[in-house]
Amino acid sequence: MGYKDCSDTLDTTMATPSAPDPTSHDPRGERLRLGVAMAANVLMFLVGLVGWRLAHSTALLADALDMLADATGYAVAFWAVGGQLARQRVAAGWTSVLLMALGIGVLAEVVHRWFVPERPEGWWIAGFACLSLLVNGAVLMTLNRYRHSKQHHLRAAWVDTRADVLVNAGVLLSGVLVALLGTRLVDLAVGALVALFVIHEGWELWESCHEERDFAHSQHP
């Protein structure tokens, strides 16, 4: 599950270039939905930073930075609405690069916390993760119409949000385990796993965009 699904969808699209897009072209509606998603993620990024400081949690930091990546991705997708195919590819490509960069940043924080330990607060982690899960669940429902969209930036926004819901659920579980077991290793492990997951998602999106670009060039040399 992840951006590989995006690649699969693009493969199907390339095989049947005349297939109609399952989503109607509605620039105004697209901008509205992406704007709501962007605002929600900016807010939750700020909330996540507060949670990170209160709970001393690398998992919450990873979650907060993922929210920032999403907000940026939604902003770039907003810019791509109604634009040419090349602009949409740039939007999806930017999202992929940002995801990989933030994932690397979180891994660096995990290493730092390993050598400079602080005890994470499990129930704080669970509480903030639960709030993030509710917000991302609502955003996912808002963007669900783009699940099978042939517009790359809209499809990428939906896949990215779906990944966030999984990340939020993982962080929530880690918070409960930290609270019950009283060990910081769970938080460090989940932080590292979230970071690797985000890097993986970014790489798959990057590959899917470039595979389709290469196909388009082969069709129009």
C-alpha positions in Angstrom: 0.0 0.0 0.0 1.4 3.4 -0.9 2.7 5.3 -3.9 3.2 2.0 -5.7 -0.6 2.0 -6.2 -0.1 5.4 -7.9 2.4 3.7 -10.3 -0.1 0.9 -10.9 -2.8 3.4 -11.7 -0.5 5.2 -14.1 0.4 2.0 -15.8 -3.3 1.3 -16.4 -3.7 4.8 -17.7 -0.7 4.4 -20.1 -2.2 1.2 -21.4 -5.5 2.8 -22.1 -4.8 6.5 -22.9 -8.3 7.1 -24.1 -9.9 6.0 -20.8 -12.0 8.7 -19.3 -11.0 10.3 -16.0 -13.3 9.0 -13.2 -13.3 12.5 -11.7 -14.9 15.5 -13.3 -12.8 18.5 -14.1 -13.8 21.0 -11.4 -10.9 23.5 -10.7 -12.9 25.5 -8.2 -13.9 22.4 -6.2 -10.4 21.0 -6.4 -8.9 24.2 -5.0 -11.5 24.3 -2.2 -10.8 20.7 -1.1 -7.0 21.1 -1.4 -7.2 24.4 0.5 -9.1 22.8 3.4 -6.6 19.9 3.5 -3.7 22.3 3.5 -5.1 24.4 6.3 -5.9 21.4 8.4 -2.3 20.0 8.0 -0.7 23.3 8.8 -2.7 23.5 12.0 -1.9 19.9 12.9 1.8 20.5 12.2 1.8 23.2 14.8 -0.1 21.1 17.2 2.3 18.2 16.6 5.3 20.4 17.4 3.6 21.2 20.8 3.0 17.5 21.3 6.6 16.7 20.5 7.9 19.1 23.1 5.4 18.0 25.7 5.8 14.2 25.1 9.5 14.2 24.2 8.5 11.9 21.3 10.4 11.2 18.0 7.3 9.5 16.7 5.2 12.7 17.2 8.0 14.8 15.6 7.9 12.4 12.6 4.1 12.8 12.5 4.3 16.6 12.7 6.9 16.8 9.9 4.8 14.5 7.8 1.9 17.0 8.3 4.2 19.8 7.1 5.1 17.8 4.0 1.5 17.2 3.3 0.6 20.8 3.7 3.4 21.7 1.2 2.2 19.0 -1.1 -1.4 20.2 -1.0 -0.1 23.8 -1.7 1.8 22.6 -4.7 -1.1 20.6 -5.9 -3.3 23.7 -5.5 -0.9 25.5 -7.7 -1.1 22.7 -10.3 -4.9 22.7 -10.5 -6.0 23.5 -14.0 -2.4 23.5 -15.3 -0.7 21.5 -18.0 0.4 17.9 -17.4 4.0 19.1 -16.9 2.9 21.3 -14.1 1.1 18.5 -12.4 4.2 16.3 -12.7 6.3 19.0 -11.0 3.8 19.2 -8.2 3.9 15.4 -7.6 7.7 15.4 -8.0 8.1 18.2 -5.4 6.0 16.2 -2.9 8.2 13.2 -3.4 11.4 15.1 -2.8 10.0 16.8 0.3 8.8 13.5 1.8 12.3 11.9 1.4 14.0 14.9 2.9 11.8 15.0 6.0 12.2 11.3 6.5 15.9 11.7 6.6 15.6 14.6 9.0 13.5 12.4 11.4 16.1 9.6 11.2 18.7 12.1 12.4 16.4 13.0 15.3 16.1 9.4 16.2 19.9 9.0 16.3 20.1 12.2 18.5 17.5 10.9 20.9 19.4 7.6 21.2 22.5 9.3 22.5 20.6 12.1 24.4 17.7 10.1 25.9 14.5 11.7 27.2 11.6 9.6 28.6 8.6 10.0 26.3 5.1 10.4 27.8 3.0 7.7 26.3 -0.5 9.0 27.0 0.5 12.4 25.6 1.7 10.7 22.4 -1.5 8.7 22.2 -3.7 11.8 22.7 -2.0 13.9 20.0 -1.8 10.9 17.6 -5.6 10.3 18.1 -6.2 14.0 17.2 -4.1 13.7 14.1 -5.9 10.5 13.1 -9.3 12.2 13.3 -8.1 15.2 11.2 -6.4 13.1 8.5 -9.4 10.7 8.4 -11.6 13.7 7.6 -9.1 15.0 5.0 -9.0 11.5 3.4 -12.8 11.5 3.1 -12.7 14.9 1.5 -10.1 13.8 -1.1 -11.6 10.3 -1.6 -13.1 11.4 -5.0 -9.5 11.6 -6.3 -8.6 8.0 -5.4 -8.6 6.9 -9.1 -8.0 10.3 -10.7 -5.7 10.4 -13.7 -4.5 13.9 -12.7 -1.2 13.1 -11.0 -1.2 15.9 -8.4 -4.7 15.0 -7.1 -4.0 11.2 -7.1 -0.8 11.9 -5.2 -2.6 14.0 -2.6 -5.1 11.2 -1.9 -2.3 8.5 -1.6 -0.3 10.7 0.6 -3.3 11.3 3.0 -4.0 7.6 3.1 -0.4 7.0 4.1 -0.8 9.6 6.9 -3.8 7.7 8.3 -1.7 4.6 8.6 1.2 6.6 10.2 -1.2 8.2 12.7 -2.5 4.8 13.7 1.0 3.5 14.2 2.0 6.5 16.4 -1.2 6.0 18.4 -0.3 2.4 19.1 3.2 3.3 20.0 1.9 5.8 22.6 -0.2 3.2 24.2 2.8 0.8 24.3 5.1 3.4 25.7 2.6 4.2 28.5 2.0 0.5 29.3 5.6 -0.7 29.0 7.4 2.4 30.2 10.2 2.2 27.6 11.4 4.8 25.2 12.6 2.2 22.7 9.1 1.8 21.3 9.0 5.5 20.5 12.4 5.5 18.9 11.5 2.4 16.8 8.2 3.9 15.6 9.9 7.2 14.8 12.4 5.4 12.7 9.8 3.2 11.0 7.6 6.3 10.2 10.7 8.0 8.8 11.5 5.0 6.6 7.9 4.7 5.5 7.8 8.4 4.5 11.1 8.0 2.5 9.7 4.9 0.8 6.5 6.7 -0.1 8.4 9.6 -1.5 10.6 7.3 -3.6 7.7 5.4 -5.1 6.0 8.6 -6.1 9.2 9.9 -7.7 9.5 6.6 -9.6 5.9 6.6 -10.8 6.2 10.2 -12.1 9.4 9.5 -14.0 8.1 6.2 -15.4 5.1 8.0 -16.9 7.2 10.8 -18.2 9.5 8.4 -19.9 6.5 6.6 -21.4 5.1 9.9 -22.7 8.5 10.8 -24.3 8.6 7.3 -26.0 5.2 8.0 -27.5 6.1 11.5 -28.7 9.8 11.4 -29.6 
